[in-house]
Amino acid sequence: MSKILVTGGAGFIGSNFIRILIGQGEHQVVNLDALTYAGNLESLHDVAADERYSFVRADITDVPAIRTAFEQHKPDIVVHFAAESHVDRSVLDATAFVNTNVVGTQVLLDASRVNSVQRFVHVSTDEVYGSLGPTGAFTEETPLSPNSPYSASKTGSDLLVRAAFHTHGFPCVTTRCSNNYGPYQFPEKLIPLMIMNALADKHLPVYGDGKNVRDWIYVTDHCKGILAVMEKGRDGEVYNIGGRSEKRNIDVVKTLLAILGKSESLISYVTDRPGHDFRYAIDNTKIRNELGWEPEHTFETALRQTVEWYASHIEWCDRVRSGAYMEYYEKQYGQRLG
């Protein structure tokens, strides 16, 4: 039974990934998370008592804390999700993005090499490639050309992982995904924000004319792609994980309103954000051919499931937005961890 340390495991994608690992019954899982605003242990309430699961509260930029965690838990594999990831926040202040995404990744790489980790999976984003025109798709050979402070910081972390492989021969691999959606996503992101606003009959803010295009992937499909890379990917390689489901933002919003039976009059166009990339699309040929991975969900079916999940978990969303979810951490871990 291998021991897998998952950084950022209390976040949206990380928590879904941990749930898949525990469901397999073949791994011990250590969830290492700083519990910033987007980290929510309530998202893992269903596995918290499992004897194969443990939690460590630590910031990946904290060298002594990371050193201690590695020495105590001795992970065989590290899957690195932890990141500042919201573009709008990076436009306002990029400092936290550089610290967490760049410095934190190097801290983890150093600890992993010292402790002879057998595989380091770095979870990145298609945003490192920049913006596409009306045709074409990102491949693993597309030059890196980030346009936001967030994507620039992720590009920096990608290059540090690349350097660890080429300089030290360290067994690491990078994945780059398209836009995720599904259960437990922090409600500031597009799909959950629009769902929650529509349910409350509030205006749905859409940047610019809403014609920016994104490639969408259901979160469990993405997680299974990461799992395939973890188990079978080649050291030093990059694997793009995309849903092959390109949609204009405005069309996504209108589809959500139709599912909820709400009027399109709720849509409110707002000033576009600086440096807003026009289009992303991923060519996932490499992971399909090499590792046999394919997305299992269609956008239409999974989006409806996502809407149903948020509609039935309004209390979870309210607690996340108010910050009350942090009470769960104190109740579950406060006395034990001090």
Protein Blocks (a to p, Z undefined) as FASTA:
>chain_A
ZZdddehklmmklmmmmmmmmmnopaccddddehiaklcfklmmmmmmpmkbccddddfk
lmklmmmmmmmnopabdcdfbccfbfklmmmomklmmmmmmmmmmmmmmmmmmnopabdc
ddddfklnopadfedcddfklccddfbfklmmmmmmmmmmmmmmmmnopacdddddddde
dehiafkbmklmmmmmmmnopacddehjlpaccddddfklmmmmmmmmmmmpcehiacdd
dehiacdfklmmmmmmmmnopafklpccddddehiafbdcddfklmmmmnopacfbdfkl
mmmmmmmmmmmmmmmmmmmmnopmmmmmmmmmmmmnZZ
